Amino acid sequence: MSETVSSYKVSVGKRAISDYMASIAIIFNQGAKSVVIRGYGDNIHRAVTLYNALKSRLGDGIRLANVRIGSERRGLKYVSYIEIEVERV
């Protein structure tokens, strides 16, 4: 008996944006309802770029569900992050 996870998280790092796009496409094709794109620190702009690339590629097939920003403590300092939740339509 397999359980379906309705939401997955993708943390954006230094890989190519096209790699993340392919990963998200596979996740959606496996039946996921939403994906959370998360970028920390210097990778915040890459998370936004990934969302814009997905939106231009998939168009009306996805929609922006939620955006959260904040910071969390890592070691002795705080690191900013952004979470962009994208839903399949």
Summary of the structure (lengths in Angstrom):
residues: 89
radius of gyration: 13.5
end to end distance: 26.0
largest distance: 43.4
contacts: 227
relative contact order: 0.22
helix: 38%
strand: 43%
